[in-house]
Amino acid sequence: MQGQPFAGNQNGSFQTPNTVPGPQPVYGSQTNSYPPPGTNAPKPPSTVTIGQAHGAAGAGYFWVAPGSMAYIFDLDAPKFYIKRVDEVGRPYPLETCEYHKVIEEPPAQIDSSAFASKEEVSAIQKDVSDITETLRLMMSKIDNMNKKPQQQRKEKRNEQSV
């Protein structure tokens, strides 16, 4: 559905009248609707507009009301633009997005040859336990070798003191 060309638009872009109302202000017992001083919390857009344009230049000319935002679909490329305007009417930088079809791929098959079998893991565990036992025996022999000279020194000291 194409709307009327926007007045003052120089590149022939069209603005569609499709709008989606956003959060509406609540009136009544509220005393202050502004955020507390020192907070820069952006307010959600009051209106979201959907439109179309020719390229980023056309999206730049697309009019957006203060405090609103627009999704502008490019007629020439698989892109869309997000244009936001704050409450005062200052525009944020134009955001450019691309869209493409998402194709879900089936999960890849896992090659089981890259993993060790139970028998291989058992063999490795046995090798590790054998190496651990060998190291334990070697450490005990080294400790015994270190104890013999100490015992000999003690015996010599005891003989000399007697």
DOFITOR-456882 format. One record per residue: residue number from 1; residue in one letter; x, y, z of N, C-alpha, C, O in turn. Coordinates in steps of 0.001 Angstrom, whole numbers, padded with zeros to 6 digits. Layout:
BEGIN
+-----+---+---------+---------+---------+---------+---------+---------+---------+---------+---------+---------+---------+---------+
|   k | r |     n_u |     n_v |     n_w |    ca_u |    ca_v |    ca_w |     c_u |     c_v |     c_w |     o_u |     o_v |     o_w |
+-----+---+---------+---------+---------+---------+---------+---------+---------+---------+---------+---------+---------+---------+
| NUM | a |       X |       Y |       Z |       X |       Y |       Z |       X |       Y |       Z |       X |       Y |       Z |
...
+-----+---+---------+---------+---------+---------+---------+---------+---------+---------+---------+---------+---------+---------+
This chain:
BEGIN
+-----+---+---------+---------+---------+---------+---------+---------+---------+---------+---------+---------+---------+---------+
|   k | r |     n_u |     n_v |     n_w |    ca_u |    ca_v |    ca_w |     c_u |     c_v |     c_w |     o_u |     o_v |     o_w |
+-----+---+---------+---------+---------+---------+---------+---------+---------+---------+---------+---------+---------+---------+
|   1 | m |  000845 | -001168 |  000000 |  000000 |  000000 |  000000 |  000886 |  001224 |  000000 |  001777 |  001331 |  000842 |
|   2 | q |  000674 |  002136 | -000901 |  001480 |  003335 | -000982 |  000651 |  004521 | -000537 | -000518 |  004655 | -000898 |
|   3 | g |  001273 |  005376 |  000250 |  000577 |  006569 |  000727 |  000863 |  007742 | -000183 |  001433 |  007584 | -001263 |
|   4 | q |  000482 |  008867 |  000242 |  000720 |  010086 | -000518 |  002166 |  010515 | -000342 |  002743 |  010311 |  000726 |
|   5 | p |  002773 |  011116 | -001387 |  004146 |  011586 | -001221 |  004178 |  012667 | -000155 |  003278 |  013500 | -000054 |
|   6 | f |  005232 |  012629 |  000628 |  005399 |  013610 |  001693 |  005732 |  014962 |  001082 |  006571 |  015052 |  000186 |
|   7 | a |  005086 |  016000 |  001558 |  005318 |  017344 |  001022 |  006765 |  017730 |  001272 |  007273 |  017558 |  002380 |
|   8 | g |  007428 |  018246 |  000258 |  008803 |  018680 |  000391 |  009800 |  017556 |  000133 |  011005 |  017808 |  000167 |
|   9 | n |  009356 |  016336 | -000122 |  010244 |  015230 | -000385 |  010733 |  015350 | -001825 |  009926 |  015394 | -002755 |
|  10 | q |  012041 |  015404 | -002011 |  012589 |  015686 | -003322 |  012926 |  014437 | -004127 |  013181 |  014537 | -005327 |
|  11 | n |  012935 |  013264 | -003499 |  013359 |  012087 | -004244 |  012224 |  011113 | -004525 |  012492 |  009988 | -004949 |
|  12 | g |  010999 |  011484 | -004314 |  009870 |  010642 | -004667 |  009568 |  009553 | -003655 |  008834 |  008619 | -003978 |
|  13 | s |  010104 |  009635 | -002440 |  009825 |  008624 | -001423 |  008391 |  008769 | -000961 |  007821 |  009860 | -000984 |
|  14 | f |  007822 |  007666 | -000547 |  006454 |  007684 | -000069 |  006429 |  007343 |  001410 |  007228 |  006536 |  001885 |
|  15 | q |  005540 |  007939 |  002108 |  005358 |  007634 |  003519 |  003988 |  006994 |  003669 |  002972 |  007581 |  003296 |
|  16 | t |  003967 |  005787 |  004217 |  002689 |  005111 |  004395 |  002068 |  005538 |  005718 |  002791 |  005836 |  006669 |
|  17 | p |  000759 |  005572 |  005792 |  000122 |  006037 |  007019 |  000022 |  004973 |  008096 | -000679 |  005185 |  009086 |
|  18 | n |  000699 |  003825 |  007945 |  000618 |  002766 |  008950 |  001370 |  003206 |  010197 |  002588 |  003380 |  010149 |
|  19 | t |  000685 |  003383 |  011285 |  001344 |  003720 |  012543 |  000880 |  002749 |  013603 | -000263 |  002294 |  013612 |
|  20 | v |  001799 |  002450 |  014490 |  001503 |  001559 |  015602 |  001629 |  002394 |  016865 |  002721 |  002878 |  017163 |
|  21 | p |  000555 |  002578 |  017615 |  000675 |  003415 |  018805 |  001550 |  002742 |  019843 |  001465 |  001533 |  020064 |
|  22 | g |  002380 |  003534 |  020468 |  003263 |  003043 |  021529 |  002652 |  003358 |  022878 |  001449 |  003601 |  022975 |
|  23 | p |  003473 |  003356 |  023923 |  002954 |  003659 |  025251 |  002391 |  005086 |  025295 |  003004 |  006021 |  024781 |
|  24 | q |  001268 |  005229 |  025890 |  000621 |  006536 |  025986 |  000852 |  007122 |  027376 |  000890 |  006376 |  028355 |
|  25 | p |  001007 |  008452 |  027484 |  001211 |  009045 |  028802 | -000035 |  008879 |  029664 | -001159 |  008873 |  029161 |
|  26 | v |  000179 |  008747 |  030958 | -000912 |  008601 |  031903 | -001143 |  009961 |  032549 | -000213 |  010565 |  033082 |
|  27 | y | -002365 |  010435 |  032501 | -002691 |  011737 |  033078 | -003498 |  011524 |  034350 | -004131 |  010481 |  034515 |
|  28 | g | -003482 |  012463 |  035215 | -004296 |  012362 |  036426 | -003492 |  012759 |  037636 | -003097 |  013917 |  037779 |
|  29 | s | -003242 |  011782 |  038525 | -002644 |  012089 |  039812 | -001128 |  012254 |  039742 | -000504 |  012523 |  040769 |
|  30 | q | -000522 |  012102 |  038579 |  000927 |  012259 |  038491 |  001298 |  013726 |  038655 |  000686 |  014606 |  038049 |
|  31 | t |  002304 |  013977 |  039480 |  002734 |  015353 |  039684 |  003877 |  015722 |  038760 |  004007 |  016883 |  038371 |
|  32 | n |  004717 |  014744 |  038398 |  005860 |  015032 |  037539 |  006040 |  013853 |  036593 |  006293 |  012735 |  037040 |
|  33 | s |  005912 |  014090 |  035286 |  006059 |  012998 |  034329 |  007475 |  012908 |  033772 |  007757 |  012024 |  032963 |
|  34 | y |  008375 |  013804 |  034186 |  009751 |  013794 |  033705 |  010595 |  012903 |  034601 |  010279 |  012732 |  035779 |
|  35 | p |  011688 |  012321 |  034048 |  012561 |  011515 |  034903 |  013253 |  012409 |  035922 |  013382 |  013611 |  035691 |
|  36 | p |  013703 |  011847 |  037051 |  014377 |  012650 |  038059 |  015632 |  013292 |  037482 |  016229 |  012740 |  036558 |
|  37 | p |  016048 |  014445 |  038005 |  017249 |  015112 |  037486 |  018468 |  014207 |  037609 |  018599 |  013454 |  038574 |
|  38 | g |  019350 |  014287 |  036630 |  020576 |  013504 |  036644 |  020439 |  012164 |  035937 |  021447 |  011498 |  035702 |
|  39 | t |  019240 |  011752 |  035596 |  019089 |  010499 |  034854 |  018851 |  010831 |  033397 |  018085 |  011736 |  033064 |
|  40 | n |  019508 |  010095 |  032546 |  019357 |  010296 |  031111 |  018604 |  009129 |  030505 |  018954 |  008662 |  029421 |
|  41 | a |  017589 |  008660 |  031179 |  016836 |  007520 |  030682 |  016016 |  007939 |  029471 |  015167 |  008824 |  029576 |
|  42 | p |  016264 |  007304 |  028306 |  015475 |  007675 |  027132 |  014044 |  007173 |  027280 |  013798 |  006086 |  027802 |
|  43 | k |  013130 |  007973 |  026818 |  011728 |  007578 |  026856 |  011429 |  006707 |  025647 |  011996 |  006917 |  024575 |
|  44 | p |  010546 |  005736 |  025809 |  010182 |  004932 |  024640 |  009426 |  005792 |  023644 |  008762 |  006754 |  024030 |
|  45 | p |  009522 |  005448 |  022355 |  008837 |  006264 |  021355 |  007329 |  006212 |  021557 |  006768 |  005175 |  021910 |
|  46 | s |  006682 |  007358 |  021326 |  005234 |  007407 |  021494 |  004525 |  006790 |  020294 |  003414 |  006277 |  020432 |
|  47 | t |  005153 |  006831 |  019116 |  004558 |  006263 |  017913 |  005643 |  005620 |  017081 |  006749 |  006149 |  016972 |
|  48 | v |  005328 |  004476 |  016493 |  006245 |  003808 |  015578 |  005594 |  003829 |  014203 |  004470 |  003361 |  014026 |
|  49 | t |  006323 |  004384 |  013227 |  005812 |  004497 |  011867 |  006547 |  003511 |  010979 |  007738 |  003263 |  011173 |
|  50 | i |  005851 |  002951 |  010013 |  006459 |  002056 |  009038 |  006317 |  002722 |  007678 |  005219 |  003112 |  007284 |
|  51 | g |  007430 |  002853 |  006962 |  007384 |  003516 |  005666 |  008378 |  002910 |  004703 |  009014 |  001897 |  004994 |
|  52 | q |  008502 |  003542 |  003552 |  009433 |  003076 |  002534 |  010064 |  004271 |  001845 |  009474 |  005349 |  001781 |
|  53 | a |  011274 |  004069 |  001328 |  012007 |  005158 |  000684 |  013000 |  004564 | -000296 |  013243 |  003357 | -000304 |
|  54 | h |  013575 |  005436 | -001128 |  014622 |  005041 | -002073 |  015962 |  005392 | -001464 |  016384 |  006547 | -001529 |
|  55 | g |  016645 |  004419 | -000872 |  017983 |  004610 | -000348 |  018028 |  005376 |  000966 |  017005 |  005783 |  001516 |
|  56 | a |  019279 |  005560 |  001455 |  019494 |  006248 |  002726 |  019111 |  007721 |  002622 |  018634 |  008316 |  003589 |
|  57 | a |  019324 |  008304 |  001447 |  018958 |  009710 |  001278 |  017451 |  009892 |  001436 |  016999 |  010835 |  002086 |
|  58 | g |  016683 |  008993 |  000845 |  015229 |  009063 |  000976 |  014791 |  008837 |  002413 |  013844 |  009467 |  002885 |
|  59 | a |  015484 |  007933 |  003117 |  015161 |  007689 |  004520 |  015487 |  008918 |  005360 |  014814 |  009201 |  006351 |
|  60 | g |  016527 |  009645 |  004955 |  016868 |  010869 |  005679 |  015792 |  011931 |  005550 |  015588 |  012719 |  006473 |
|  61 | y |  015098 |  011964 |  004414 |  014026 |  012932 |  004195 |  012703 |  012507 |  004842 |  011767 |  013301 |  004939 |
|  62 | f |  012639 |  011263 |  005276 |  011392 |  010744 |  005847 |  011095 |  011495 |  007145 |  011942 |  011556 |  008037 |
|  63 | w |  009911 |  012059 |  007251 |  009560 |  012862 |  008420 |  009102 |  011966 |  009564 |  008284 |  011066 |  009375 |
|  64 | v |  009642 |  012226 |  010754 |  009276 |  011488 |  011958 |  008922 |  012509 |  013026 |  009661 |  013467 |  013251 |
|  65 | a |  007791 |  012301 |  013681 |  007319 |  013229 |  014706 |  008243 |  013198 |  015915 |  008875 |  012173 |  016173 |
|  66 | p |  008339 |  014291 |  016660 |  009156 |  014310 |  017887 |  008705 |  013213 |  018853 |  007510 |  012995 |  019055 |
|  67 | g |  009678 |  012534 |  019439 |  009393 |  011465 |  020381 |  008961 |  010175 |  019718 |  008393 |  009308 |  020383 |
|  68 | s |  009214 |  010018 |  018419 |  008766 |  008842 |  017686 |  009930 |  008182 |  016965 |  011059 |  008671 |  016989 |
|  69 | m |  009634 |  007079 |  016334 |  010631 |  006405 |  015505 |  009943 |  005808 |  014290 |  008723 |  005650 |  014268 |
|  70 | a |  010742 |  005476 |  013277 |  010180 |  004923 |  012048 |  011088 |  003816 |  011530 |  012313 |  003920 |  011577 |
|  71 | y |  010461 |  002761 |  011038 |  011152 |  001722 |  010283 |  010896 |  002035 |  008818 |  009752 |  002015 |  008363 |
|  72 | i |  011963 |  002326 |  008080 |  011842 |  002746 |  006686 |  012495 |  001679 |  005814 |  013701 |  001448 |  005900 |
|  73 | f |  011693 |  001032 |  004977 |  012190 | -000039 |  004124 |  012681 |  000544 |  002806 |  012002 |  001351 |  002170 |
|  74 | d |  013881 |  000116 |  002411 |  014494 |  000598 |  001175 |  013844 | -000120 | -000004 |  013710 | -001344 |  000000 |
|  75 | l |  013444 |  000653 | -001012 |  012808 |  000087 | -002198 |  013823 | -000420 | -003214 |  013461 | -001130 | -004152 |
|  76 | d |  015098 | -000059 | -003033 |  016121 | -000398 | -004015 |  017097 | -001479 | -003554 |  017816 | -002039 | -004381 |
|  77 | a |  017141 | -001782 | -002276 |  018117 | -002740 | -001749 |  017490 | -003491 | -000572 |  016507 | -003029 |  000009 |
|  78 | p |  018054 | -004640 | -000224 |  017510 | -005388 |  000917 |  017969 | -004789 |  002246 |  018684 | -005434 |  003013 |
|  79 | k |  017559 | -003572 |  002504 |  017934 | -002853 |  003718 |  016706 | -002184 |  004304 |  015700 | -001980 |  003623 |
|  80 | f |  016808 | -001848 |  005574 |  015816 | -000967 |  006173 |  016551 | -000043 |  007120 |  017659 | -000340 |  007565 |
|  81 | y |  015932 |  001065 |  007419 |  016547 |  002105 |  008226 |  015668 |  002349 |  009444 |  014444 |  002228 |  009383 |
|  82 | i |  016313 |  002693 |  010546 |  015591 |  003055 |  011757 |  015918 |  004515 |  012036 |  017069 |  004883 |  012272 |
|  83 | k |  014884 |  005324 |  012002 |  015057 |  006749 |  012244 |  014331 |  007093 |  013534 |  013147 |  006791 |  013684 |
|  84 | r |  015044 |  007730 |  014475 |  014484 |  008109 |  015767 |  014617 |  009610 |  015949 |  015575 |  010230 |  015485 |
|  85 | v |  013650 |  010171 |  016623 |  013673 |  011597 |  016934 |  013332 |  011737 |  018413 |  012363 |  011139 |  018882 |
|  86 | d |  014124 |  012528 |  019161 |  013847 |  012675 |  020586 |  012652 |  013596 |  020824 |  012047 |  014099 |  019877 |
|  87 | e |  012320 |  013809 |  022087 |  011127 |  014582 |  022450 |  011190 |  016028 |  021959 |  010159 |  016653 |  021710 |
|  88 | v |  012398 |  016545 |  021825 |  012563 |  017930 |  021399 |  012508 |  018058 |  019883 |  012240 |  019142 |  019364 |
|  89 | g |  012758 |  016967 |  019170 |  012730 |  016996 |  017714 |  014086 |  016799 |  017080 |  014215 |  016873 |  015858 |
|  90 | r |  015120 |  016544 |  017903 |  016459 |  016310 |  017362 |  016572 |  014868 |  016901 |  016241 |  013957 |  017660 |
|  91 | p |  017033 |  014636 |  015675 |  017141 |  013248 |  015191 |  018393 |  012565 |  015728 |  019435 |  013196 |  015904 |
|  92 | y |  018272 |  011274 |  015983 |  019428 |  010442 |  016281 |  020046 |  010048 |  014947 |  019403 |  010209 |  013909 |
|  93 | p |  021279 |  009537 |  014941 |  021860 |  009081 |  013670 |  021002 |  007971 |  013055 |  020463 |  007118 |  013760 |
|  94 | l |  020893 |  008002 |  011748 |  020110 |  007012 |  011009 |  020803 |  005660 |  011116 |  021995 |  005548 |  010831 |
|  95 | e |  020063 |  004632 |  011526 |  020613 |  003277 |  011643 |  020279 |  002497 |  010387 |  019128 |  002484 |  009951 |
|  96 | t |  021279 |  001844 |  009800 |  021084 |  001047 |  008595 |  021184 | -000431 |  008960 |  022140 | -000856 |  009609 |
|  97 | c |  020199 | -001201 |  008542 |  020173 | -002637 |  008833 |  019956 | -003390 |  007524 |  019282 | -002901 |  006618 |
|  98 | e |  020529 | -004570 |  007437 |  020295 | -005438 |  006293 |  019496 | -006638 |  006763 |  019642 | -007086 |  007900 |
|  99 | y |  018672 | -007145 |  005904 |  017943 | -008348 |  006252 |  018158 | -009367 |  005146 |  018307 | -009035 |  003970 |
| 100 | h |  018167 | -010611 |  005574 |  018361 | -011715 |  004638 |  017638 | -012938 |  005171 |  017291 | -013010 |  006350 |
| 101 | k |  017425 | -013872 |  004308 |  016726 | -015094 |  004672 |  017661 | -015970 |  005503 |  018823 | -016168 |  005148 |
| 102 | v |  017147 | -016482 |  006597 |  017930 | -017349 |  007467 |  017614 | -018792 |  007098 |  016466 | -019233 |  007154 |
| 103 | i |  018654 | -019506 |  006723 |  018495 | -020906 |  006352 |  019094 | -021742 |  007477 |  020290 | -021663 |  007759 |
| 104 | e |  018250 | -022539 |  008109 |  018725 | -023379 |  009192 |  019375 | -024621 |  008615 |  018790 | -025329 |  007795 |
| 105 | e |  020595 | -024870 |  009060 |  021329 | -026038 |  008595 |  021178 | -027163 |  009618 |  021120 | -026902 |  010820 |
| 106 | p |  021116 | -028407 |  009154 |  021039 | -029513 |  010114 |  022334 | -029585 |  010923 |  023392 | -029194 |  010429 |
| 107 | p |  022262 | -030073 |  012144 |  023486 | -030157 |  012946 |  024517 | -031069 |  012278 |  024170 | -032090 |  011683 |
| 108 | a |  025764 | -030690 |  012385 |  026843 | -031454 |  011754 |  027019 | -032799 |  012467 |  026852 | -032896 |  013683 |
| 109 | q |  027355 | -033819 |  011699 |  027609 | -035136 |  012264 |  028983 | -035122 |  012943 |  029949 | -034603 |  012384 |
| 110 | i |  029064 | -035685 |  014128 |  030316 | -035721 |  014879 |  031103 | -036946 |  014440 |  030571 | -038055 |  014410 |
| 111 | d |  032368 | -036743 |  014102 |  033237 | -037829 |  013682 |  033776 | -038523 |  014931 |  034614 | -037967 |  015642 |
| 112 | s |  033298 | -039732 |  015196 |  033678 | -040430 |  016422 |  035113 | -040950 |  016380 |  035652 | -041333 |  017419 |
| 113 | s |  035745 | -040971 |  015207 |  037121 | -041448 |  015127 |  038093 | -040458 |  015775 |  039237 | -040816 |  016053 |
| 114 | a |  037660 | -039239 |  016015 |  038523 | -038241 |  016642 |  038585 | -038417 |  018157 |  039386 | -037753 |  018815 |
| 115 | f |  037758 | -039295 |  018726 |  037708 | -039499 |  020164 |  038277 | -040877 |  020512 |  038278 | -041791 |  019687 |
| 116 | a |  038755 | -041003 |  021744 |  039303 | -042278 |  022210 |  038176 | -043219 |  022593 |  037139 | -042795 |  023103 |
| 117 | s |  038396 | -044517 |  022338 |  037406 | -045524 |  022724 |  037591 | -045853 |  024206 |  038563 | -045416 |  024823 |
| 118 | k |  036669 | -046616 |  024774 |  036765 | -047008 |  026184 |  038011 | -047840 |  026436 |  038656 | -047694 |  027474 |
| 119 | e |  038350 | -048698 |  025508 |  039542 | -049538 |  025662 |  040807 | -048679 |  025674 |  041718 | -048919 |  026467 |
| 120 | e |  040860 | -047671 |  024786 |  042028 | -046778 |  024744 |  042137 | -045969 |  026028 |  043237 | -045764 |  026542 |
| 121 | v |  041012 | -045510 |  026547 |  041037 | -044743 |  027797 |  041499 | -045635 |  028947 |  042273 | -045196 |  029798 |
| 122 | s |  041033 | -046874 |  028980 |  041455 | -047819 |  030028 |  042949 | -048077 |  029941 |  043626 | -048130 |  030968 |
| 123 | a |  043481 | -048241 |  028721 |  044913 | -048474 |  028541 |  045723 | -047272 |  029018 |  046770 | -047435 |  029644 |
| 124 | i |  045243 | -046076 |  028728 |  045942 | -044867 |  029162 |  045912 | -044775 |  030689 |  046915 | -044414 |  031305 |
| 125 | q |  044768 | -045098 |  031308 |  044683 | -045064 |  032770 |  045659 | -046054 |  033399 |  046283 | -045753 |  034417 |
| 126 | k |  045792 | -047239 |  032794 |  046731 | -048241 |  033316 |  048173 | -047732 |  033188 |  048974 | -047892 |  034109 |
| 127 | d |  048498 | -047118 |  032041 |  049843 | -046576 |  031851 |  050134 | -045487 |  032874 |  051230 | -045436 |  033432 |
| 128 | v |  049178 | -044631 |  033119 |  049377 | -043548 |  034084 |  049578 | -044116 |  035487 |  050443 | -043646 |  036227 |
| 129 | s |  048790 | -045118 |  035857 |  048956 | -045713 |  037189 |  050308 | -046422 |  037306 |  050923 | -046381 |  038372 |
| 130 | d |  050791 | -047077 |  036229 |  052110 | -047713 |  036249 |  053213 | -046669 |  036419 |  054147 | -046865 |  037197 |
| 131 | i |  053100 | -045573 |  035695 |  054106 | -044508 |  035796 |  054073 | -043895 |  037189 |  055124 | -043591 |  037753 |
| 132 | t |  052902 | -043713 |  037741 |  052777 | -043149 |  039088 |  053428 | -044072 |  040114 |  054133 | -043606 |  041009 |
| 133 | e |  053199 | -045357 |  039990 |  053794 | -046326 |  040926 |  055310 | -046327 |  040789 |  056018 | -046368 |  041796 |
| 134 | t |  055822 | -046282 |  039559 |  057268 | -046244 |  039332 |  057871 | -044997 |  039970 |  058915 | -045075 |  040617 |
| 135 | l |  057236 | -043871 |  039796 |  057736 | -042629 |  040395 |  057709 | -042704 |  041921 |  058623 | -042208 |  042581 |
| 136 | r |  056676 | -043317 |  042483 |  056592 | -043446 |  043935 |  057743 | -044307 |  044469 |  058347 | -043980 |  045490 |
| 137 | l |  058040 | -045407 |  043770 |  059152 | -046269 |  044187 |  060490 | -045542 |  044081 |  061347 | -045670 |  044956 |
| 138 | m |  060661 | -044780 |  043003 |  061913 | -044032 |  042819 |  062080 | -042990 |  043921 |  063182 | -042794 |  044435 |
| 139 | m |  060988 | -042324 |  044281 |  061067 | -041310 |  045339 |  061406 | -041953 |  046692 |  062151 | -041375 |  047484 |
| 140 | s |  060869 | -043128 |  046951 |  061191 | -043797 |  048218 |  062658 | -044231 |  048242 |  063298 | -044145 |  049290 |
| 141 | k |  063212 | -044698 |  047103 |  064631 | -045061 |  047038 |  065518 | -043843 |  047262 |  066537 | -043923 |  047949 |
| 142 | i |  065115 | -042698 |  046666 |  065893 | -041468 |  046846 |  065851 | -041040 |  048311 |  066866 | -040606 |  048855 |
| 143 | d |  064711 | -041156 |  048944 |  064598 | -040804 |  050356 |  065486 | -041715 |  051209 |  066141 | -041253 |  052144 |
| 144 | n |  065505 | -043022 |  050879 |  066355 | -043963 |  051631 |  067821 | -043636 |  051432 |  068615 | -043732 |  052368 |
| 145 | m |  068185 | -043250 |  050215 |  069585 | -042901 |  049953 |  069977 | -041656 |  050734 |  071105 | -041564 |  051220 |
| 146 | n |  069083 | -040715 |  050862 |  069379 | -039509 |  051633 |  069430 | -039803 |  053118 |  070159 | -039124 |  053841 |
| 147 | k |  068691 | -040778 |  053599 |  068668 | -041120 |  055019 |  069945 | -041829 |  055436 |  070393 | -041630 |  056565 |
| 148 | k |  070561 | -042655 |  054576 |  071761 | -043413 |  054931 |  072918 | -042488 |  055304 |  073532 | -042710 |  056347 |
| 149 | p |  073251 | -041465 |  054515 |  074351 | -040588 |  054943 |  074018 | -039868 |  056253 |  074912 | -039632 |  057065 |
| 150 | q |  072786 | -039527 |  056464 |  072419 | -038846 |  057710 |  072585 | -039792 |  058899 |  073045 | -039384 |  059966 |
| 151 | q |  072206 | -041058 |  058706 |  072361 | -042031 |  059782 |  073835 | -042271 |  060072 |  074229 | -042404 |  061230 |
| 152 | q |  074656 | -042326 |  059017 |  076095 | -042540 |  059206 |  076703 | -041366 |  059964 |  077555 | -041573 |  060829 |
| 153 | r |  076289 | -040148 |  059664 |  076809 | -038977 |  060361 |  076403 | -039015 |  061824 |  077199 | -038695 |  062708 |
| 154 | k |  075163 | -039407 |  062075 |  074698 | -039497 |  063467 |  075501 | -040541 |  064237 |  075863 | -040321 |  065393 |
| 155 | e |  075777 | -041666 |  063602 |  076539 | -042721 |  064254 |  077963 | -042244 |  064573 |  078506 | -042547 |  065636 |
| 156 | k |  078558 | -041492 |  063636 |  079918 | -040981 |  063870 |  079904 | -039983 |  065024 |  080815 | -039979 |  065852 |
| 157 | r |  078896 | -039155 |  065083 |  078797 | -038184 |  066171 |  078621 | -038897 |  067515 |  079202 | -038519 |  068533 |
| 158 | n |  077798 | -039937 |  067470 |  077578 | -040689 |  068720 |  078862 | -041371 |  069179 |  079136 | -041414 |  070378 |
| 159 | e |  079661 | -041909 |  068240 |  080913 | -042581 |  068591 |  081907 | -041583 |  069147 |  082634 | -041880 |  070095 |
| 160 | q |  081938 | -040371 |  068543 |  082897 | -039371 |  068995 |  082513 | -038821 |  070362 |  083389 | -038480 |  071157 |
| 161 | s |  081261 | -038733 |  070637 |  080844 | -038174 |  071911 |  080992 | -039165 |  073066 |  081005 | -038762 |  074229 |
| 162 | v |  081099 | -040405 |  072767 |  081214 | -041416 |  073827 |  082613 | -041576 |  074281 |  082886 | -042385 |  075167 |
+-----+---+---------+---------+---------+---------+---------+---------+---------+---------+---------+---------+---------+---------+
